[in-house]
Amino acid sequence: MPNSRRLFRSGLTVAAAAALPLVLTADPAAARVQGISVSTVGTTVSVVTSACTTQTNGTWGTGSLLSSGQTSFAQGRQVALSGTSVSQSAAWSNVSPGTYTVIVTCANGTTAGTQSVIVSAPVTRTPTPTASASRGVMGGSGGSVRDYGTLTLAAGGTLVGAGVIAAAWFLRRRSKPYRL
């Protein structure tokens, strides 16, 4: 019994190894995703596809943007696709808010896809007034809100000077370890 299992498993392995070259040499166009992808940014609608792989008369195809009352490809706003044999795209700008249908037809006459999209009104933000500080930041005083006296500034300068002297002494002692 163990020998038959081993032969069965090795037979599956051989079959998978024999099928691998066939899978790797398959037509890459068959693996390419068909259809369209539509997106909106503000009042711009754009479409991307990889279905139109051949050019005819210098064009990959045409995209049409149909509003809710339009029913045929010819009635919409048409834009020629641009791109390469891998990816083609088209865009419509200044599209008013509403629901639209995007249809892409390749140059060879096949329809790459149809997709609906909703364009919403741009959001306008109105600035609201806010309360500000009474004195704000004082530019001439180094950006401080409070004006410190001479005694406070002298004490701060003394502390900074003492820190610089202590750091220099420490580094000097560290560089000469033979000195105590």
C-alpha positions in Angstrom: 0.0 0.0 0.0 2.8 2.5 0.8 4.3 2.0 -2.6 1.1 2.8 -4.4 0.7 6.1 -2.5 4.3 7.1 -3.3 3.7 6.3 -7.0 0.5 8.3 -7.0 2.2 11.3 -5.4 5.1 11.2 -7.8 2.7 10.9 -10.7 1.0 14.1 -9.6 4.3 15.8 -9.3 5.4 14.7 -12.8 2.0 15.9 -14.2 2.4 19.3 -12.6 6.0 19.6 -13.8 4.9 18.8 -17.3 2.0 21.3 -17.3 4.2 24.2 -15.9 5.9 25.1 -19.3 2.5 25.2 -20.9 1.2 27.6 -18.4 4.2 29.8 -18.6 4.1 30.0 -22.4 0.4 30.8 -22.6 -0.7 34.0 -24.3 0.0 37.0 -21.9 -3.0 38.8 -23.5 -5.3 36.2 -22.1 -4.1 37.0 -18.6 -4.7 40.7 -19.2 -7.7 42.1 -17.2 -10.5 43.2 -19.5 -12.9 46.0 -18.8 -12.7 49.6 -17.7 -12.0 51.4 -14.4 -13.7 54.8 -14.0 -12.8 57.4 -11.3 -13.7 60.9 -10.4 -11.6 63.7 -8.8 -13.6 66.9 -8.4 -15.2 67.7 -11.7 -12.9 65.4 -13.7 -14.0 61.9 -14.8 -11.3 59.6 -16.1 -11.3 56.0 -17.5 -8.5 53.5 -17.8 -8.6 50.2 -19.7 -6.2 47.6 -21.1 -8.7 46.0 -23.5 -7.8 48.0 -26.6 -4.5 46.4 -27.7 -4.3 47.4 -31.3 -4.4 50.8 -33.0 -6.4 51.6 -36.1 -5.8 54.9 -38.0 -3.6 56.1 -35.1 -6.2 55.7 -32.4 -6.7 53.1 -29.7 -10.4 53.8 -29.5 -12.9 56.3 -28.1 -14.6 56.9 -24.7 -18.0 58.4 -24.4 -19.5 60.1 -21.3 -23.3 59.9 -21.4 -25.5 61.9 -19.1 -28.8 60.5 -17.7 -30.9 61.5 -20.7 -28.6 60.1 -23.3 -29.0 56.6 -24.6 -26.4 55.9 -27.4 -22.6 56.2 -27.6 -22.8 58.9 -30.3 -24.9 61.2 -28.0 -22.2 61.4 -25.3 -19.1 63.6 -24.9 -16.5 61.6 -26.9 -12.7 61.6 -26.2 -10.1 59.6 -28.0 -8.1 57.1 -25.9 -4.4 57.7 -25.4 -1.7 55.5 -24.1 0.1 52.3 -25.1 -0.8 48.7 -25.9 -0.7 47.9 -22.2 -2.9 50.7 -20.9 -5.2 53.3 -22.5 -7.0 56.3 -20.8 -9.3 59.2 -21.4 -10.5 62.1 -19.3 -13.4 64.6 -19.3 -13.0 67.8 -17.3 -15.6 70.4 -16.1 -18.3 67.7 -15.6 -21.3 69.0 -13.8 -22.7 67.1 -10.8 -24.9 64.1 -11.7 -24.9 60.4 -12.7 -23.1 59.5 -15.9 -22.3 56.3 -17.9 -18.9 55.8 -19.4 -18.6 53.6 -22.5 -15.3 52.7 -24.1 -15.2 51.3 -27.6 -11.9 50.1 -29.0 -10.7 51.0 -32.5 -11.5 47.5 -33.8 -15.2 48.1 -32.9 -15.4 46.0 -29.7 -16.8 47.5 -26.5 -14.2 47.4 -23.7 -16.7 48.1 -21.0 -19.5 50.2 -19.6 -19.6 51.7 -16.1 -21.7 54.2 -14.2 -20.2 57.0 -12.1 -21.6 59.7 -9.9 -20.0 63.2 -10.0 -20.7 65.1 -6.8 -20.7 68.9 -6.3 -17.4 70.2 -5.2 -17.3 71.0 -1.5 -16.6 74.7 -0.7 -15.3 75.5 2.7 -16.1 78.9 4.1 -13.5 80.2 6.6 -14.9 81.0 10.0 -13.5 83.7 12.2 -11.8 82.6 15.4 -10.8 84.6 18.4 -7.1 85.5 18.6 -4.8 86.2 21.5 -4.8 89.7 22.9 -1.2 90.5 22.2 -0.2 87.6 20.0 3.4 86.8 19.3 5.8 89.8 19.8 8.2 89.7 16.9 10.7 92.1 18.4 11.1 90.1 21.6 12.2 86.9 20.0 8.7 85.6 19.7 7.8 85.6 23.3 4.4 86.7 24.5 5.8 88.0 27.9 8.5 90.6 28.2 11.1 89.3 30.7 13.2 91.7 32.8 17.0 92.2 32.8 17.5 90.1 35.9 15.8 87.0 34.3 17.8 87.4 31.1 21.1 87.7 33.0 20.3 84.6 35.1 19.5 82.6 31.9 22.7 83.8 30.2 24.8 82.7 33.3 23.2 79.3 33.2 24.0 78.8 29.5 27.6 80.0 30.1 28.1 77.6 33.0 26.8 74.8 30.8 29.3 75.6 28.0 32.2 75.7 30.5 31.2 72.4 32.1 30.9 70.7 28.7 34.3 72.0 27.6 35.9 70.8 30.9 34.3 67.4 30.6 35.5 66.9 27.0 39.0 68.1 27.8 39.2 65.6 30.7 37.8 62.8 28.5 40.4 63.3 25.8 43.3 63.0 28.2 42.5 59.9 30.4 46.0 59.9 32.0 45.1 63.2 33.9 43.1 63.2 37.1 
